[in-house]
């Protein structure tokens, strides 16, 4: 019955193999994950005022150019190629900088979770080998709670649903969850 302390969801259904990420049931593999996650770059772009102004500007341009008469004067209009090249370079630079910073941030968070996963595995093995069962179970419970919290924080701040999962998996009691919710960084508080 040690599955309660495992970082992976326990399944009695033999057709389903191990779930690799805690909280997988909250975040299925589909585009709907973008609606569930908070603080993503997708949400920042879609809900920003600048994006709405850009879409509005494009809408006005489409309307304007759909009602004008394309006579020879409009057809003879050209744009300076140096201006187009400068705008192109600016767009490529901006997108490259944005993608680099986004990937670097996600990579750093993922590496942190991978390190934590290794430390939790090592600490759980050592706790089971060196401590009496009650102390080992408590240490394993808290280290696996830290792992869960780190995974959950990758998708945004801790919300009620995530805290409920920790309590349902018996990693935290209701009282412990309530106390940790008041802290700024629950993983650090648990670790210390």
N, C-alpha and C positions, 0 to 999 in steps of 0.2 A: 504493500500500500504506500510505497514511497513516492508515487507519482504526484502526490499533493505538493511535494517540495521541488518538483521538476520544473524547469523553465518552459516546458512544452506542454501543450494541452493534451490531456489524456483522452484517448478514444477507445471505446470498447468495440467499435466497428472495425473489423479486421481488413475491410477493403480500403480503408483510408490509412495511409502511412502517417508517420510522425509529422506534425506541423512544425515547421522550422522557426517560426517567429511568434512569440507570445502576442496575443491579440489579433491573430490572423482572422478570426471570425468577424472582427470589427472592420477590417480593411481587406475586402476581397480583391482578387486580381482583376480589376476592371477600371474603366475610366471613372466610375463612381467614387473611387478613392479621392479624387480631387475635390469632391463636395464634402467629404468627411474630414479631411485634414485641415488644420488651421495654421495660418502663417506661411502658406506655400507661396512661391513666386507666382504661380498661376493666379491665385487669389489677389495678390498685390497688383498684378497687371490689370486684371479684369475689372477690379473695383476702384482703380485709381481715377482721379479726376482727369489726369492727362490722357489716359486711354479713352475716356468718354469724349473729351474734346477732340481727340484725333479721329474717332469714328464719326463724330458730328461733322467735322471738317470734310471728311471723305464723302459723307452723305450730301453735303451742300455742293461739293464739286461735281458729284454724279448728277445731281439735279440740274446744276447750271449747264453742264456740257450736254445733257440730254435735250435741252430746249433751245440751244443756239443753232443757228444755221451755219453749216460749214461752207463758207464761201472761199474764194481764192485768197483773201487776206488772212484768214485763219490758217489755211494750208501752208502759206508762205512763212508763218511764224516758226522760228527756231529757238532753241535754248543753247546757250553757250556750252560747248563740250567741257570746258574747264570747270564750270559750275557743277555740271552733272558728275564729273569725276571727283570733285571735292566732296559732294554730298554722298557719293558712293563710298569713298574712303571713311568718311565720318560714320556712316551707318555700319560698315564692316568693323571699324574699331570699337564702336559702342557695343555691338552685339558680341564681339569676341571678349571684351572686358566683362560684360554681364555674364556670359556663359562660363568664363574662367572663374569668376568669383563665386558663382552659384555651385559649380562642380567642386571647387575647393572646399566650400563650406560643408556640403553634403559628405564629401570624402572624409573630412576631419571628424564629423560626427560619427560616421560609420566606423572609422578606425578606432574611435574611442569606445564604441559599443563592442567591437571585436576584442579589444584589450580587456574590457570588463568581462566579457564572456569567458575569456581564458582564465582570468583571475578567479571568477566565480567557480569554474570547474576545478581549478587547483585547490581553492579554499574548501570546497565541498568534499573533495577527496581527502584532504588532510584532516578536516573536522571528523569525518566518518572513521578515519584510522586512529586518531589521537585522543578523541574525547569520548566520555561516556554517552550513551544514546540520547538522554534528554538535552545535554548541552550541544551535542552534534546536530540534533534536529533543529534546535533554536538557531544555531549559527547558519545552517543550510537554509533555513526559512528566510532569514534576513538577507543573506547574500543573493538568494534567488529573487527576493523582492527588489533588491537593487537592480538586478539584471532586467527584470520586468519594467521597472521605472525608466531605466535608460532606453529600452526599446520604445516604450510609450512616448517618451519625450522627443524621440526622433520625428514624430508626427505632429508635434505641437504640445501645448501645455496639458498638464493632467486635468481631466474633467471627471465628472461624477461617474461616467460609465467605466473609465479606466480604474478608478478607485474601487468600484463595485467588483470588477474582475479580480483584483487583488484579494478582496475579502472572500469572494466565492471560491477561489482556489486555495483558501486557507493559508495564504502567505501573510496576511495581516488580520488582526481582529478589528472589529468596528471601532473600538476605542483608539487603537494605534493609527488607523486610517484617518480618523478625525484629527488627531494630534498632528500627524504629518501634513495634512491639508493646510494647516496654519503656517507651515514653514515655507521659506522661499525656495529651497532646493531639497526636496524630500530624499533624494538619493544620497546627498552629502550628509544629511542629518542621520540617516540610517547607517551610513558607513562609519561615522564618528561615534 
